[in-house]
Amino acid sequence: MYLDKAKKQEIFGQYGKSNSDTGSAESQIALFSYRISHLTEHLKQNRKDHTTARSLTKLVGKRRALLDYLYDRDVNRYRAIVKALGLRR
């Protein structure tokens, strides 16, 4: 599996407050970004996989909603996570 427990711990430790910080917006955005990049690579090889394409679209929408939430609450945290992940906007 591409996303095991150790990889999640690494992502949460890098972008969250601790390894067990699964609830902060930054850690969730980082996890969604990792999953989005994996699904994008999958779709480059499997163009007719419509179920994965739909899942990717939903995941991008969830990440966008979290980014909008973070922008409304704290612009500095928003700018930091966008810069750290290299997201456009």
VMD Tcl script that builds the backbone (N, CA, C; Angstrom):
set m [mol new atoms 267]
animate dup $m
set s [atomselect $m all]
$s set {name element resname resid chain x y z} {
  {N N MET 1 A 0.842 -1.181 0.000}
  {CA C MET 1 A 0.000 0.000 0.000}
  {C C MET 1 A 0.890 1.248 0.000}
  {N N TYR 2 A 0.477 2.254 -0.717}
  {CA C TYR 2 A 1.306 3.438 -0.874}
  {C C TYR 2 A 1.312 4.328 0.365}
  {N N LEU 3 A 0.304 4.237 1.203}
  {CA C LEU 3 A 0.199 5.116 2.367}
  {C C LEU 3 A 0.048 4.269 3.620}
  {N N ASP 4 A 1.168 3.911 4.226}
  {CA C ASP 4 A 1.124 3.109 5.435}
  {C C ASP 4 A 1.211 4.013 6.657}
  {N N LYS 5 A 1.157 3.395 7.812}
  {CA C LYS 5 A 1.119 4.137 9.068}
  {C C LYS 5 A 2.375 4.978 9.263}
  {N N ALA 6 A 3.525 4.446 8.879}
  {CA C ALA 6 A 4.786 5.179 9.053}
  {C C ALA 6 A 4.820 6.431 8.181}
  {N N LYS 7 A 4.298 6.339 6.954}
  {CA C LYS 7 A 4.284 7.502 6.068}
  {C C LYS 7 A 3.357 8.581 6.612}
  {N N LYS 8 A 2.204 8.173 7.155}
  {CA C LYS 8 A 1.291 9.137 7.760}
  {C C LYS 8 A 1.946 9.830 8.952}
  {N N GLN 9 A 2.638 9.050 9.793}
  {CA C GLN 9 A 3.328 9.621 10.953}
  {C C GLN 9 A 4.357 10.655 10.494}
  {N N GLU 10 A 5.066 10.336 9.409}
  {CA C GLU 10 A 6.074 11.256 8.880}
  {C C GLU 10 A 5.439 12.561 8.400}
  {N N ILE 11 A 4.324 12.454 7.679}
  {CA C ILE 11 A 3.632 13.641 7.176}
  {C C ILE 11 A 3.099 14.478 8.330}
  {N N PHE 12 A 2.472 13.825 9.306}
  {CA C PHE 12 A 1.923 14.555 10.448}
  {C C PHE 12 A 3.028 15.196 11.279}
  {N N GLY 13 A 4.157 14.513 11.404}
  {CA C GLY 13 A 5.269 15.072 12.162}
  {C C GLY 13 A 5.891 16.271 11.475}
  {N N GLN 14 A 5.926 16.243 10.142}
  {CA C GLN 14 A 6.557 17.324 9.395}
  {C C GLN 14 A 5.669 18.565 9.332}
  {N N TYR 15 A 4.378 18.393 9.116}
  {CA C TYR 15 A 3.489 19.536 8.902}
  {C C TYR 15 A 2.575 19.840 10.085}
  {N N GLY 16 A 2.373 18.889 10.980}
  {CA C GLY 16 A 1.522 19.112 12.131}
  {C C GLY 16 A 2.330 19.529 13.340}
  {N N LYS 17 A 1.682 19.511 14.487}
  {CA C LYS 17 A 2.372 19.889 15.709}
  {C C LYS 17 A 3.174 18.733 16.287}
  {N N SER 18 A 2.717 17.494 16.033}
  {CA C SER 18 A 3.425 16.306 16.502}
  {C C SER 18 A 3.078 15.142 15.574}
  {N N ASN 19 A 3.654 13.964 15.853}
  {CA C ASN 19 A 3.372 12.785 15.019}
  {C C ASN 19 A 1.925 12.329 15.134}
  {N N SER 20 A 1.295 12.616 16.250}
  {CA C SER 20 A -0.083 12.175 16.455}
  {C C SER 20 A -1.092 13.280 16.167}
  {N N ASP 21 A -0.652 14.388 15.609}
  {CA C ASP 21 A -1.538 15.513 15.299}
  {C C ASP 21 A -2.224 15.261 13.965}
  {N N THR 22 A -3.365 14.591 14.022}
  {CA C THR 22 A -4.086 14.259 12.793}
  {C C THR 22 A -5.219 15.230 12.506}
  {N N GLY 23 A -5.519 16.135 13.417}
  {CA C GLY 23 A -6.691 16.976 13.271}
  {C C GLY 23 A -6.426 18.377 12.780}
  {N N SER 24 A -5.198 18.851 12.829}
  {CA C SER 24 A -4.941 20.227 12.415}
  {C C SER 24 A -5.119 20.354 10.903}
  {N N ALA 25 A -5.487 21.535 10.488}
  {CA C ALA 25 A -5.731 21.771 9.065}
  {C C ALA 25 A -4.463 21.559 8.253}
  {N N GLU 26 A -3.321 21.958 8.787}
  {CA C GLU 26 A -2.072 21.816 8.048}
  {C C GLU 26 A -1.739 20.352 7.777}
  {N N SER 27 A -1.907 19.509 8.793}
  {CA C SER 27 A -1.576 18.093 8.607}
  {C C SER 27 A -2.554 17.427 7.640}
  {N N GLN 28 A -3.827 17.793 7.698}
  {CA C GLN 28 A -4.796 17.224 6.771}
  {C C GLN 28 A -4.536 17.678 5.339}
  {N N ILE 29 A -4.171 18.952 5.157}
  {CA C ILE 29 A -3.865 19.464 3.829}
  {C C ILE 29 A -2.643 18.753 3.264}
  {N N ALA 30 A -1.640 18.536 4.100}
  {CA C ALA 30 A -0.431 17.840 3.650}
  {C C ALA 30 A -0.748 16.398 3.251}
  {N N LEU 31 A -1.578 15.729 4.036}
  {CA C LEU 31 A -1.964 14.354 3.710}
  {C C LEU 31 A -2.766 14.306 2.411}
  {N N PHE 32 A -3.704 15.224 2.250}
  {CA C PHE 32 A -4.482 15.278 1.013}
  {C C PHE 32 A -3.573 15.545 -0.186}
  {N N SER 33 A -2.583 16.411 -0.025}
  {CA C SER 33 A -1.665 16.721 -1.122}
  {C C SER 33 A -0.864 15.492 -1.527}
  {N N TYR 34 A -0.439 14.715 -0.544}
  {CA C TYR 34 A 0.291 13.491 -0.844}
  {C C TYR 34 A -0.594 12.508 -1.611}
  {N N ARG 35 A -1.844 12.352 -1.150}
  {CA C ARG 35 A -2.767 11.446 -1.824}
  {C C ARG 35 A -3.105 11.932 -3.234}
  {N N ILE 36 A -3.251 13.253 -3.405}
  {CA C ILE 36 A -3.560 13.824 -4.713}
  {C C ILE 36 A -2.426 13.546 -5.694}
  {N N SER 37 A -1.186 13.715 -5.241}
  {CA C SER 37 A -0.055 13.462 -6.134}
  {C C SER 37 A 0.011 11.990 -6.524}
  {N N HIS 38 A -0.311 11.097 -5.593}
  {CA C HIS 38 A -0.308 9.670 -5.907}
  {C C HIS 38 A -1.410 9.328 -6.908}
  {N N LEU 39 A -2.600 9.848 -6.698}
  {CA C LEU 39 A -3.710 9.564 -7.616}
  {C C LEU 39 A -3.458 10.179 -8.997}
  {N N THR 40 A -2.801 11.312 -9.054}
  {CA C THR 40 A -2.482 11.933 -10.331}
  {C C THR 40 A -1.545 11.048 -11.138}
  {N N GLU 41 A -0.539 10.489 -10.477}
  {CA C GLU 41 A 0.376 9.576 -11.165}
  {C C GLU 41 A -0.349 8.320 -11.638}
  {N N HIS 42 A -1.273 7.824 -10.823}
  {CA C HIS 42 A -2.059 6.649 -11.203}
  {C C HIS 42 A -2.891 6.943 -12.452}
  {N N LEU 43 A -3.500 8.117 -12.495}
  {CA C LEU 43 A -4.357 8.458 -13.629}
  {C C LEU 43 A -3.559 8.723 -14.906}
  {N N LYS 44 A -2.293 9.093 -14.781}
  {CA C LYS 44 A -1.474 9.259 -15.977}
  {C C LYS 44 A -1.271 7.922 -16.684}
  {N N GLN 45 A -1.235 6.841 -15.915}
  {CA C GLN 45 A -1.047 5.512 -16.490}
  {C C GLN 45 A -2.371 4.833 -16.831}
  {N N ASN 46 A -3.430 5.169 -16.108}
  {CA C ASN 46 A -4.735 4.525 -16.278}
  {C C ASN 46 A -5.785 5.583 -16.595}
  {N N ARG 47 A -5.806 6.037 -17.808}
  {CA C ARG 47 A -6.661 7.155 -18.196}
  {C C ARG 47 A -8.160 6.846 -18.107}
  {N N LYS 48 A -8.537 5.601 -18.214}
  {CA C LYS 48 A -9.957 5.256 -18.222}
  {C C LYS 48 A -10.502 4.890 -16.854}
  {N N ASP 49 A -9.740 5.104 -15.817}
  {CA C ASP 49 A -10.167 4.789 -14.462}
  {C C ASP 49 A -11.019 5.954 -13.939}
  {N N HIS 50 A -12.306 5.894 -14.240}
  {CA C HIS 50 A -13.202 6.999 -13.911}
  {C C HIS 50 A -13.486 7.097 -12.415}
  {N N THR 51 A -13.462 5.990 -11.717}
  {CA C THR 51 A -13.702 6.011 -10.277}
  {C C THR 51 A -12.589 6.767 -9.561}
  {N N THR 52 A -11.357 6.526 -9.951}
  {CA C THR 52 A -10.241 7.233 -9.353}
  {C C THR 52 A -10.265 8.707 -9.735}
  {N N ALA 53 A -10.682 9.004 -10.945}
  {CA C ALA 53 A -10.770 10.403 -11.376}
  {C C ALA 53 A -11.786 11.155 -10.525}
  {N N ARG 54 A -12.898 10.516 -10.228}
  {CA C ARG 54 A -13.914 11.144 -9.386}
  {C C ARG 54 A -13.395 11.330 -7.969}
  {N N SER 55 A -12.695 10.322 -7.460}
  {CA C SER 55 A -12.120 10.420 -6.117}
  {C C SER 55 A -11.096 11.547 -6.042}
  {N N LEU 56 A -10.322 11.706 -7.094}
  {CA C LEU 56 A -9.331 12.776 -7.141}
  {C C LEU 56 A -10.015 14.138 -7.109}
  {N N THR 57 A -11.085 14.282 -7.865}
  {CA C THR 57 A -11.824 15.539 -7.890}
  {C C THR 57 A -12.390 15.876 -6.515}
  {N N LYS 58 A -12.939 14.870 -5.835}
  {CA C LYS 58 A -13.489 15.093 -4.502}
  {C C LYS 58 A -12.392 15.468 -3.503}
  {N N LEU 59 A -11.241 14.826 -3.635}
  {CA C LEU 59 A -10.123 15.094 -2.732}
  {C C LEU 59 A -9.583 16.505 -2.929}
  {N N VAL 60 A -9.503 16.945 -4.174}
  {CA C VAL 60 A -9.060 18.312 -4.451}
  {C C VAL 60 A -10.051 19.308 -3.849}
  {N N GLY 61 A -11.338 19.013 -3.919}
  {CA C GLY 61 A -12.350 19.881 -3.326}
  {C C GLY 61 A -12.229 19.950 -1.809}
  {N N LYS 62 A -11.942 18.822 -1.176}
  {CA C LYS 62 A -11.753 18.810 0.273}
  {C C LYS 62 A -10.543 19.644 0.673}
  {N N ARG 63 A -9.457 19.490 -0.095}
  {CA C ARG 63 A -8.254 20.275 0.215}
  {C C ARG 63 A -8.520 21.760 0.022}
  {N N ARG 64 A -9.251 22.107 -1.046}
  {CA C ARG 64 A -9.580 23.508 -1.292}
  {C C ARG 64 A -10.420 24.072 -0.147}
  {N N ALA 65 A -11.367 23.290 0.364}
  {CA C ALA 65 A -12.212 23.747 1.467}
  {C C ALA 65 A -11.375 23.977 2.729}
  {N N LEU 66 A -10.447 23.079 2.998}
  {CA C LEU 66 A -9.577 23.257 4.160}
  {C C LEU 66 A -8.671 24.477 3.989}
  {N N LEU 67 A -8.164 24.696 2.781}
  {CA C LEU 67 A -7.339 25.875 2.541}
  {C C LEU 67 A -8.146 27.159 2.709}
  {N N ASP 68 A -9.385 27.161 2.239}
  {CA C ASP 68 A -10.252 28.331 2.422}
  {C C ASP 68 A -10.526 28.582 3.899}
  {N N TYR 69 A -10.769 27.512 4.654}
  {CA C TYR 69 A -10.985 27.620 6.095}
  {C C TYR 69 A -9.763 28.230 6.769}
  {N N LEU 70 A -8.592 27.725 6.420}
  {CA C LEU 70 A -7.363 28.210 7.022}
  {C C LEU 70 A -7.106 29.667 6.635}
  {N N TYR 71 A -7.433 30.031 5.416}
  {CA C TYR 71 A -7.263 31.414 4.965}
  {C C TYR 71 A -8.141 32.361 5.777}
  {N N ASP 72 A -9.378 31.938 6.057}
  {CA C ASP 72 A -10.296 32.766 6.842}
  {C C ASP 72 A -9.853 32.902 8.292}
  {N N ARG 73 A -9.283 31.832 8.859}
  {CA C ARG 73 A -8.908 31.829 10.272}
  {C C ARG 73 A -7.568 32.511 10.537}
  {N N ASP 74 A -6.552 32.140 9.758}
  {CA C ASP 74 A -5.206 32.638 10.020}
  {C C ASP 74 A -4.417 32.670 8.712}
  {N N VAL 75 A -4.238 33.857 8.164}
  {CA C VAL 75 A -3.596 34.008 6.867}
  {C C VAL 75 A -2.131 33.570 6.920}
  {N N ASN 76 A -1.461 33.795 8.032}
  {CA C ASN 76 A -0.048 33.427 8.141}
  {C C ASN 76 A 0.139 31.917 8.070}
  {N N ARG 77 A -0.721 31.156 8.741}
  {CA C ARG 77 A -0.650 29.693 8.665}
  {C C ARG 77 A -0.964 29.215 7.249}
  {N N TYR 78 A -1.933 29.863 6.603}
  {CA C TYR 78 A -2.292 29.534 5.219}
  {C C TYR 78 A -1.095 29.729 4.297}
  {N N ARG 79 A -0.453 30.891 4.398}
  {CA C ARG 79 A 0.691 31.179 3.534}
  {C C ARG 79 A 1.843 30.220 3.799}
  {N N ALA 80 A 2.045 29.845 5.059}
  {CA C ALA 80 A 3.132 28.932 5.402}
  {C C ALA 80 A 2.914 27.551 4.790}
  {N N ILE 81 A 1.684 27.019 4.863}
  {CA C ILE 81 A 1.431 25.671 4.342}
  {C C ILE 81 A 1.453 25.667 2.814}
  {N N VAL 82 A 0.959 26.739 2.184}
  {CA C VAL 82 A 0.999 26.814 0.724}
  {C C VAL 82 A 2.444 26.868 0.238}
  {N N LYS 83 A 3.273 27.623 0.939}
  {CA C LYS 83 A 4.680 27.718 0.558}
  {C C LYS 83 A 5.410 26.403 0.812}
  {N N ALA 84 A 5.124 25.751 1.933}
  {CA C ALA 84 A 5.799 24.494 2.277}
  {C C ALA 84 A 5.450 23.381 1.296}
  {N N LEU 85 A 4.199 23.343 0.836}
  {CA C LEU 85 A 3.766 22.283 -0.074}
  {C C LEU 85 A 3.952 22.659 -1.541}
  {N N GLY 86 A 4.221 23.923 -1.807}
  {CA C GLY 86 A 4.406 24.347 -3.189}
  {C C GLY 86 A 3.123 24.397 -3.963}
  {N N LEU 87 A 2.036 24.752 -3.317}
  {CA C LEU 87 A 0.741 24.846 -3.984}
  {C C LEU 87 A 0.595 26.210 -4.654}
  {N N ARG 88 A -0.134 26.227 -5.749}
  {CA C ARG 88 A -0.385 27.496 -6.430}
  {C C ARG 88 A -1.579 28.179 -5.809}
  {N N ARG 89 A -1.602 29.496 -5.876}
  {CA C ARG 89 A -2.731 30.347 -5.541}
  {C C ARG 89 A -2.303 31.575 -4.848}
}
mol reanalyze $m
mol bondsrecalc $m
mol representation Tube
mol addrep $m
